[in-house]
Amino acid sequence: MEKDQEFVDFIVRAIVGNPDDVRVERTIDERGVLLTLHVNPEDMGYVIGKRGETAQAIRRLLSIVGRKYNANVAFKIYEPEGSRREDRAPRQESNDAPNYDDVDTSAVEDINL
């Protein structure tokens, strides 16, 4: 296992609930290295994180590891068919202004600016 592959494997196993299901595939082509992560479907949320922040952090760290070895390293999370992402309906944007009528502002009413 190469250093970049070991790095992703180590980090992901530390954050998922099913570490034995973690598998990192490494392929090389003319554009560089591609690491494809396979995890238990139950662990996808842990790996992706809120708004994709965990996956983005792994990508950032992986690019630093790649620079150390003069390699362009890309990171992809494999999503099997039937994953939750496909089942989700697109989010509806709301143009309604939030209702602040029930907010208690008594703690800041005495402030003079």
N, C-alpha and C positions, 0 to 999 in steps of 0.2 A: 504494500500500500504506500502510495506517495505521500509526501508531507501535507500537501493541500487536502488530500482525501482524508488523511488521518485527522487533520484539524477539524474538518466538518463533522466527521464521525464522532469525535470526542465531544464537541459542543452540543450536538443534537442529542446524543445519548444522555447528556446531563439534564436536558430540559423536558424530555418526553416521558410519558408514563409507561411505554412499552419499548425499552431500549433494545431488546433482542430483535425487534422488527426493523431496526434502522439498517439501511443499506445505501452506500454511496457508490455510484457507478462513475468511472472516469473515462472520458473519451478525448482524443486529441485529433484536431484537424488543422487546416491552414490558418484558421482564425485564432487558434489557441486551445485551451483546455476547457472542457465542459464537465462540471460535476453535477450529476443528477441525483437528487435525494429521494429515496423511497422510505416512507414511514407508515405506520399503522394509521388507517383513516381516522381513528379516534384522536390521534396526536397532531393532526393537521393544524388545529387552532393554536397549539403551543408553538409550532414551528413558524407559522405565518405571523402570529401575534396580532395585536389590535392595530388595525389599519395597515397591516403588513410591516410593522416596525421591527419585529424580530427577524423576519426574512431579510429586510433591508440591512439590519445590523450585521447579520452573517455575511451578506454580500460585501459590505464595506471591509470587514475584517479579512475576508478572503482575498480581496483585491490587494490588501497590504501584504499578505503572505505571498501572493503571486508576484508582486513587485520585487520581493526579496530574491526570488528565483528567476527574475526576468521573464515572467510568463503572464499572458493575458488569461485570467481564470474567470469563467462565467459559472453562475450557480442557478440551477433550475430545480424546482420542487415538483416532482411527478404527482399529478392528480389523476387517480384512476377514474374510469368511466363510472358514472353514478355517484360521484362525490357530491357533497352538499352544495358546493358552489353552483353546479348546474341546476339544482333544484330551486335555488333562491330566485324569487321574483326581483326584478330591478327596483331599486329604491325610488320612491316617489318624492320629488322635491316639493316642499310646501312653501307657498307664498304668504301664509298666515303669519302675522306678527305674534310673538310670544305674549301670553297674558300674564302680566305681573300684578294683577289685582290682589292676589293672596300672599304676596311677599311682605314679610314683617320688616319695616324700615325704621322702627322705633329706636334702634340702637344707634343710628346715624343721623337722626333728626336734629341733634344739637350741634352738629359740626358746622363751623363757619369757615368758608374757604375764601 
